[in-house]
């Protein structure tokens, strides 16, 4: 409880005026060495994979960790920078961070963020501010596949919670954790913009670097559908993208209590409309 209070105070009070809390903050060990479940810490994180909002030096993540940008990827970065006025290079920080995250296996190490600051002629703290604000950026090492369950209202109402529970049980991990083989990280994401086909998940594939990066939606899911998608990926296959039960965003049915319930027949604008009908104004 004292650790939680100290972390909360650290978020709301500047370190220069928080001297009394320094012994408590110092006692907050990194998750990897504390043995604490991530599920008990996630309320302090900017997203479900970053347990702490403040950086902790680790052997694989510190200012001295090597990070280089290949010539091909530097060309991509320069193409991004060229979209902005020369005196506004810093405007490219979000797309460049996204590209660097793809280079680095799905997360942003301290040295990777420092490299972005160097390329864009920015202060390093400005890059950290962006990377820690947007949940699309992971500052904690993740698996080869980042499985994100949509947690916004339409998906929740259509069964996203059951999908999250099924994936957690099947993979043996909680939100923000990675499987022991380093293959899957389970996370939660807010609205993905496919509410008509709720519930859904998105899976980011970082196994092939920038050239082979993919970010695919899987929609109209039952818990069984979600597990089948994961198992297909495990076997090296390619699951069907998009809706698992319809060919497009059409009124063909709905996922109800984890079961796909098809509608009766097809409705188009070429035939008579089923109603509601306008009142007969001649009879008023």
C-alpha contacts under 8 A as a table, 3 or more apart, distances in Angstrom:
res1	aa1	res2	aa2	distance
1	X	4	X	5.12
1	X	5	X	6.24
2	X	5	X	5.06
2	X	6	X	6.06
2	X	24	X	7.42
3	X	6	X	5.07
3	X	7	X	6.18
3	X	24	X	6.64
3	X	25	X	7.17
3	X	27	X	7.62
3	X	28	X	6.09
4	X	7	X	5.18
4	X	8	X	6.19
5	X	8	X	5.16
5	X	9	X	6.14
6	X	9	X	5.09
6	X	10	X	6.15
6	X	21	X	6.57
6	X	24	X	6.15
6	X	25	X	5.96
7	X	10	X	4.98
7	X	11	X	6.49
7	X	25	X	6.86
7	X	44	X	7.70
8	X	11	X	5.26
8	X	12	X	6.64
8	X	44	X	7.44
9	X	12	X	5.25
9	X	13	X	5.81
10	X	13	X	5.50
10	X	14	X	6.82
10	X	15	X	6.89
10	X	18	X	7.63
10	X	25	X	7.91
11	X	14	X	7.63
13	X	17	X	6.90
13	X	18	X	6.47
14	X	17	X	5.69
14	X	18	X	6.30
15	X	18	X	4.89
15	X	19	X	6.87
16	X	19	X	6.67
18	X	21	X	5.62
18	X	22	X	6.89
19	X	22	X	5.37
20	X	23	X	7.26
21	X	24	X	5.33
21	X	25	X	6.20
22	X	25	X	4.98
22	X	26	X	6.00
23	X	26	X	5.13
23	X	27	X	6.37
24	X	27	X	5.15
24	X	28	X	6.81
25	X	28	X	5.37
26	X	29	X	7.36
29	X	33	X	6.46
29	X	34	X	5.67
30	X	33	X	5.62
30	X	34	X	6.12
30	X	56	X	6.58
31	X	34	X	5.09
31	X	35	X	6.43
31	X	36	X	6.16
31	X	37	X	7.87
31	X	38	X	7.45
31	X	51	X	7.45
32	X	35	X	6.48
36	X	40	X	7.49
37	X	40	X	5.81
37	X	41	X	7.26
38	X	41	X	5.20
38	X	42	X	6.04
38	X	51	X	6.57
38	X	174	X	7.66
38	X	175	X	7.70
38	X	176	X	6.54
38	X	177	X	6.89
39	X	42	X	5.49
39	X	174	X	6.61
39	X	175	X	6.68
39	X	176	X	7.40
40	X	43	X	7.45
41	X	44	X	5.93
41	X	45	X	7.35
41	X	51	X	6.07
41	X	52	X	7.85
42	X	45	X	5.17
42	X	47	X	7.65
42	X	48	X	6.14
42	X	49	X	7.97
42	X	50	X	7.58
42	X	51	X	5.59
42	X	176	X	7.52
44	X	51	X	6.82
44	X	52	X	6.45
44	X	53	X	6.96
45	X	48	X	6.62
45	X	49	X	7.75
45	X	50	X	5.52
45	X	51	X	5.10
45	X	52	X	5.47
45	X	53	X	5.62
46	X	50	X	6.56
46	X	53	X	6.55
46	X	132	X	6.73
46	X	133	X	6.79
46	X	134	X	7.53
46	X	135	X	6.10
47	X	50	X	5.73
47	X	51	X	7.93
47	X	135	X	5.10
47	X	138	X	7.88
47	X	188	X	7.73
48	X	51	X	7.25
48	X	175	X	6.13
48	X	176	X	4.68
48	X	187	X	5.35
48	X	188	X	6.04
49	X	138	X	6.59
49	X	139	X	7.95
49	X	140	X	6.46
49	X	142	X	7.54
49	X	175	X	7.36
49	X	176	X	4.03
49	X	177	X	6.82
49	X	185	X	7.97
49	X	186	X	7.99
49	X	187	X	6.38
50	X	53	X	7.02
50	X	138	X	6.49
50	X	139	X	6.15
50	X	140	X	5.47
50	X	176	X	7.09
51	X	140	X	7.88
51	X	176	X	7.64
52	X	55	X	7.13
53	X	132	X	7.00
57	X	61	X	5.92
57	X	62	X	5.08
58	X	61	X	4.93
58	X	62	X	6.06
59	X	62	X	6.79
59	X	65	X	7.92
60	X	65	X	6.44
61	X	65	X	6.03
61	X	109	X	5.60
61	X	110	X	6.14
61	X	111	X	7.48
62	X	65	X	5.43
62	X	109	X	7.30
62	X	110	X	5.64
62	X	111	X	6.48
63	X	110	X	5.75
63	X	111	X	5.00
63	X	114	X	7.83
64	X	111	X	6.78
65	X	110	X	7.94
65	X	111	X	6.04
66	X	111	X	6.92
67	X	111	X	6.13
67	X	112	X	5.91
67	X	115	X	7.65
68	X	115	X	7.97
69	X	73	X	6.20
69	X	74	X	6.11
70	X	73	X	5.24
70	X	74	X	6.03
71	X	74	X	5.01
71	X	75	X	6.27
72	X	75	X	5.19
72	X	76	X	6.61
73	X	76	X	4.93
73	X	77	X	6.25
74	X	77	X	4.95
74	X	78	X	6.16
75	X	78	X	5.12
75	X	79	X	6.29
76	X	79	X	5.10
76	X	80	X	6.46
77	X	80	X	5.09
77	X	81	X	6.25
77	X	96	X	6.23
77	X	99	X	7.77
78	X	81	X	4.96
78	X	82	X	6.08
79	X	82	X	5.18
79	X	83	X	6.98
80	X	83	X	5.61
80	X	84	X	7.82
80	X	92	X	6.63
80	X	95	X	7.31
80	X	96	X	7.19
81	X	84	X	5.82
81	X	89	X	6.08
81	X	92	X	5.72
82	X	85	X	7.32
82	X	86	X	7.61
84	X	88	X	6.23
84	X	89	X	6.40
84	X	91	X	6.90
84	X	92	X	7.16
85	X	88	X	5.27
85	X	89	X	6.86
86	X	89	X	5.88
88	X	91	X	5.61
89	X	92	X	5.85
89	X	93	X	7.85
89	X	120	X	5.63
89	X	121	X	7.47
90	X	93	X	5.48
90	X	120	X	5.59
90	X	121	X	7.25
90	X	122	X	6.48
91	X	94	X	7.53
92	X	95	X	5.85
92	X	96	X	6.01
92	X	120	X	7.73
93	X	96	X	5.19
93	X	97	X	5.90
93	X	116	X	7.51
93	X	120	X	7.36
93	X	127	X	7.20
93	X	130	X	7.94
94	X	97	X	5.17
94	X	98	X	6.22
94	X	130	X	7.43
95	X	98	X	4.98
95	X	99	X	6.25
96	X	99	X	5.06
96	X	100	X	6.13
96	X	116	X	7.26
97	X	100	X	5.01
97	X	101	X	6.02
97	X	108	X	7.84
97	X	113	X	7.48
97	X	116	X	6.98
97	X	131	X	7.67
97	X	137	X	7.89
98	X	101	X	5.10
98	X	102	X	6.47
98	X	137	X	7.28
99	X	102	X	5.16
99	X	103	X	6.44
99	X	210	X	7.03
100	X	103	X	4.92
100	X	104	X	6.21
100	X	108	X	7.32
100	X	112	X	7.11
100	X	116	X	7.98
101	X	104	X	5.08
101	X	105	X	6.52
101	X	106	X	4.97
101	X	107	X	4.99
101	X	108	X	5.46
101	X	137	X	7.45
101	X	138	X	7.92
102	X	105	X	5.70
102	X	106	X	5.26
102	X	107	X	7.47
102	X	206	X	6.35
102	X	209	X	5.73
102	X	210	X	5.37
102	X	213	X	6.97
103	X	106	X	7.35
103	X	209	X	5.34
103	X	210	X	5.72
104	X	107	X	5.96
104	X	108	X	6.79
104	X	109	X	7.96
104	X	112	X	7.96
104	X	209	X	7.63
105	X	142	X	7.62
105	X	143	X	7.91
105	X	144	X	6.83
105	X	206	X	5.43
105	X	207	X	7.13
105	X	209	X	6.85
106	X	138	X	6.96
106	X	141	X	7.37
106	X	142	X	6.46
106	X	143	X	7.73
106	X	144	X	7.48
106	X	146	X	7.97
106	X	206	X	5.89
107	X	137	X	6.75
107	X	138	X	4.67
107	X	139	X	5.45
107	X	140	X	6.15
107	X	141	X	5.62
107	X	142	X	6.63
108	X	112	X	5.83
108	X	113	X	6.35
108	X	137	X	7.10
108	X	138	X	6.00
108	X	139	X	4.89
108	X	140	X	7.21
108	X	141	X	7.85
109	X	112	X	5.06
109	X	113	X	6.37
109	X	139	X	6.14
109	X	140	X	7.52
109	X	141	X	7.99
110	X	113	X	5.24
110	X	114	X	6.19
111	X	114	X	4.91
111	X	115	X	6.13
112	X	115	X	5.06
112	X	116	X	6.45
113	X	116	X	5.08
113	X	117	X	6.35
113	X	124	X	7.34
113	X	127	X	6.44
113	X	128	X	6.97
114	X	117	X	5.04
114	X	118	X	6.29
114	X	124	X	5.81
114	X	127	X	7.72
115	X	118	X	5.03
115	X	119	X	6.22
116	X	119	X	5.11
116	X	120	X	6.11
116	X	127	X	7.41
117	X	120	X	5.29
117	X	121	X	5.76
117	X	122	X	4.74
117	X	123	X	6.06
117	X	124	X	5.26
117	X	126	X	7.93
117	X	127	X	6.18
118	X	121	X	5.17
118	X	122	X	6.47
118	X	124	X	7.88
119	X	122	X	7.85
122	X	126	X	6.71
122	X	127	X	7.31
123	X	126	X	5.48
123	X	127	X	7.07
124	X	127	X	5.31
124	X	128	X	6.42
125	X	128	X	4.95
125	X	129	X	6.14
126	X	129	X	5.12
126	X	130	X	6.62
127	X	130	X	5.30
127	X	131	X	6.22
128	X	131	X	5.08
128	X	132	X	5.95
129	X	132	X	5.39
129	X	133	X	6.10
130	X	133	X	5.19
130	X	134	X	6.43
131	X	134	X	5.95
131	X	135	X	7.98
131	X	137	X	5.75
131	X	138	X	7.77
131	X	139	X	7.58
132	X	135	X	7.36
132	X	137	X	7.28
132	X	139	X	7.62
134	X	137	X	6.00
135	X	138	X	7.04
138	X	141	X	7.31
138	X	142	X	7.75
142	X	145	X	7.95
142	X	146	X	7.17
142	X	178	X	6.46
142	X	182	X	7.52
142	X	184	X	7.66
142	X	185	X	5.83
143	X	146	X	6.30
143	X	178	X	5.96
143	X	179	X	7.48
143	X	182	X	4.85
143	X	183	X	4.78
143	X	184	X	4.74
143	X	185	X	5.02
144	X	182	X	6.63
144	X	183	X	4.88
144	X	184	X	6.02
144	X	185	X	7.66
144	X	205	X	6.33
144	X	206	X	5.30
144	X	207	X	5.52
145	X	183	X	6.01
145	X	184	X	4.90
145	X	185	X	6.33
145	X	203	X	6.44
145	X	204	X	5.61
145	X	205	X	4.85
145	X	206	X	6.16
145	X	207	X	7.43
146	X	184	X	5.95
146	X	185	X	4.93
146	X	186	X	6.26
146	X	187	X	7.10
146	X	203	X	5.47
146	X	204	X	5.07
146	X	205	X	6.77
147	X	184	X	6.80
147	X	185	X	5.97
147	X	186	X	4.99
147	X	187	X	5.98
147	X	201	X	6.96
147	X	202	X	6.07
147	X	203	X	4.59
147	X	204	X	6.72
148	X	186	X	6.12
148	X	187	X	4.62
148	X	188	X	4.89
148	X	189	X	5.76
148	X	201	X	5.48
148	X	202	X	5.21
148	X	203	X	6.15
149	X	160	X	7.08
149	X	163	X	7.72
149	X	164	X	6.52
149	X	186	X	7.88
149	X	187	X	6.35
149	X	188	X	4.76
149	X	189	X	5.93
149	X	200	X	6.57
149	X	201	X	4.51
149	X	202	X	6.68
150	X	155	X	6.37
150	X	156	X	7.86
150	X	160	X	6.87
150	X	188	X	5.98
150	X	189	X	5.01
150	X	190	X	5.53
150	X	191	X	6.10
150	X	192	X	6.70
150	X	199	X	7.18
150	X	200	X	6.03
150	X	201	X	5.75
150	X	202	X	7.78
151	X	155	X	6.35
151	X	156	X	6.00
151	X	160	X	6.73
151	X	161	X	7.80
151	X	188	X	6.22
151	X	189	X	5.93
151	X	190	X	5.33
151	X	191	X	6.91
152	X	155	X	5.78
152	X	156	X	6.05
152	X	189	X	7.95
152	X	190	X	5.36
152	X	191	X	5.29
153	X	156	X	4.98
153	X	157	X	5.98
154	X	157	X	5.23
154	X	158	X	6.33
154	X	195	X	5.98
154	X	198	X	6.34
154	X	199	X	7.30
155	X	158	X	5.06
155	X	159	X	6.28
155	X	160	X	5.26
155	X	195	X	6.81
155	X	198	X	4.82
155	X	199	X	4.21
155	X	200	X	6.80
156	X	159	X	5.33
156	X	160	X	4.68
156	X	161	X	6.01
156	X	199	X	7.13
157	X	160	X	7.28
158	X	198	X	6.28
158	X	199	X	5.72
158	X	255	X	6.52
158	X	256	X	6.49
158	X	257	X	7.08
158	X	258	X	7.94
159	X	162	X	5.46
159	X	163	X	6.62
159	X	199	X	6.28
159	X	222	X	7.67
159	X	255	X	7.99
159	X	256	X	7.72
159	X	257	X	6.45
159	X	258	X	6.43
160	X	163	X	4.97
160	X	164	X	6.18
160	X	199	X	5.47
160	X	200	X	7.21
161	X	164	X	5.08
161	X	165	X	6.25
162	X	165	X	5.01
162	X	166	X	6.06
162	X	223	X	6.36
162	X	258	X	7.86
163	X	166	X	5.05
163	X	167	X	6.13
163	X	221	X	7.83
163	X	222	X	6.78
163	X	223	X	4.60
163	X	226	X	6.75
164	X	167	X	5.28
164	X	168	X	6.02
165	X	168	X	5.10
165	X	169	X	6.10
166	X	169	X	5.21
166	X	170	X	6.00
166	X	223	X	5.81
166	X	224	X	7.91
166	X	226	X	7.96
166	X	227	X	7.23
167	X	170	X	5.01
167	X	171	X	5.88
167	X	186	X	7.97
167	X	223	X	7.65
167	X	226	X	7.11
167	X	227	X	6.34
168	X	171	X	5.40
168	X	172	X	5.63
168	X	173	X	5.15
168	X	174	X	5.43
168	X	175	X	7.40
168	X	186	X	7.50
169	X	172	X	5.06
169	X	173	X	6.88
170	X	227	X	7.13
171	X	179	X	6.65
171	X	184	X	7.99
172	X	179	X	7.12
173	X	177	X	5.76
173	X	178	X	6.63
173	X	179	X	6.41
173	X	186	X	7.39
174	X	177	X	5.58
174	X	186	X	6.87
175	X	185	X	7.93
175	X	186	X	5.20
175	X	187	X	5.05
175	X	188	X	6.95
176	X	185	X	6.69
176	X	186	X	5.73
176	X	187	X	5.35
177	X	185	X	5.69
177	X	186	X	6.06
177	X	187	X	7.78
178	X	182	X	6.15
178	X	183	X	7.29
178	X	184	X	5.59
178	X	185	X	4.22
178	X	186	X	6.61
179	X	182	X	5.35
179	X	183	X	6.15
179	X	184	X	5.55
179	X	185	X	6.53
180	X	183	X	7.71
182	X	185	X	7.80
189	X	192	X	7.53
191	X	194	X	7.82
191	X	195	X	7.83
192	X	195	X	7.63
194	X	197	X	5.71
194	X	198	X	6.62
194	X	200	X	7.75
194	X	219	X	7.76
195	X	198	X	4.97
195	X	199	X	7.40
196	X	249	X	6.86
197	X	200	X	7.16
197	X	219	X	5.54
197	X	220	X	5.05
197	X	243	X	6.79
197	X	249	X	6.94
197	X	254	X	7.93
198	X	219	X	6.18
198	X	220	X	5.36
198	X	221	X	7.38
198	X	255	X	7.69
199	X	219	X	6.09
199	X	220	X	5.42
199	X	221	X	5.69
199	X	222	X	7.92
199	X	255	X	7.76
200	X	217	X	7.08
200	X	218	X	5.58
200	X	219	X	4.29
200	X	220	X	6.08
200	X	221	X	5.89
201	X	217	X	6.03
201	X	218	X	5.45
201	X	219	X	6.66
202	X	215	X	6.71
202	X	216	X	5.49
202	X	217	X	4.51
202	X	218	X	6.15
203	X	215	X	5.69
203	X	216	X	5.48
203	X	217	X	6.73
204	X	213	X	7.47
204	X	214	X	5.77
204	X	215	X	4.36
204	X	216	X	6.57
205	X	208	X	7.55
205	X	213	X	5.72
205	X	214	X	5.27
205	X	215	X	6.40
206	X	209	X	5.69
206	X	210	X	7.88
206	X	212	X	7.73
206	X	213	X	5.65
206	X	214	X	7.40
207	X	212	X	7.56
207	X	213	X	7.36
208	X	211	X	6.53
208	X	212	X	4.66
208	X	213	X	6.03
209	X	212	X	5.71
209	X	213	X	5.76
210	X	213	X	5.20
216	X	241	X	6.52
216	X	242	X	7.68
217	X	241	X	6.12
217	X	242	X	5.41
218	X	221	X	7.21
218	X	240	X	7.64
218	X	241	X	5.36
218	X	242	X	4.54
218	X	243	X	5.93
218	X	244	X	7.05
219	X	241	X	7.86
219	X	242	X	5.22
219	X	243	X	4.26
219	X	244	X	6.13
220	X	243	X	5.27
220	X	244	X	5.84
220	X	245	X	6.57
220	X	254	X	7.40
220	X	255	X	6.21
220	X	260	X	7.93
221	X	224	X	7.82
221	X	225	X	5.54
221	X	226	X	6.23
221	X	243	X	7.60
221	X	244	X	6.60
221	X	255	X	7.13
221	X	258	X	7.65
222	X	225	X	5.05
222	X	226	X	6.42
222	X	255	X	7.08
222	X	258	X	4.70
222	X	259	X	6.21
222	X	260	X	7.48
223	X	226	X	5.20
223	X	227	X	6.40
223	X	258	X	6.48
224	X	227	X	5.18
224	X	228	X	6.16
225	X	228	X	5.10
225	X	229	X	6.27
225	X	244	X	7.57
226	X	229	X	5.20
226	X	230	X	6.52
227	X	230	X	5.18
227	X	231	X	6.22
228	X	231	X	5.05
228	X	232	X	6.04
229	X	232	X	5.14
229	X	233	X	6.38
229	X	239	X	5.61
230	X	233	X	5.22
230	X	234	X	6.25
231	X	234	X	4.93
231	X	235	X	6.33
232	X	235	X	5.23
232	X	236	X	6.50
232	X	237	X	5.11
232	X	238	X	6.51
232	X	239	X	6.10
233	X	236	X	5.04
233	X	237	X	5.19
233	X	238	X	6.19
233	X	239	X	6.94
234	X	237	X	7.35
240	X	243	X	7.99
240	X	244	X	6.95
241	X	244	X	7.49
243	X	246	X	5.73
243	X	247	X	6.91
243	X	248	X	7.26
245	X	260	X	7.40
246	X	249	X	7.44
246	X	250	X	7.48
246	X	252	X	6.65
247	X	250	X	7.79
251	X	263	X	7.23
251	X	266	X	7.79
251	X	267	X	7.60
252	X	262	X	5.75
252	X	263	X	5.21
252	X	264	X	7.85
252	X	265	X	7.86
252	X	266	X	6.99
253	X	260	X	7.02
253	X	261	X	5.44
253	X	262	X	3.94
253	X	263	X	4.49
254	X	260	X	5.75
254	X	261	X	5.46
254	X	262	X	6.48
254	X	263	X	7.76
255	X	258	X	6.02
255	X	259	X	5.41
255	X	260	X	4.42
255	X	261	X	6.11
256	X	259	X	5.27
256	X	260	X	6.19
256	X	261	X	6.60
263	X	266	X	7.80
267	X	271	X	7.93
268	X	271	X	6.39
269	X	272	X	7.50
269	X	273	X	7.20
274	X	277	X	7.82
280	X	283	X	5.76
280	X	284	X	7.22
281	X	284	X	5.37
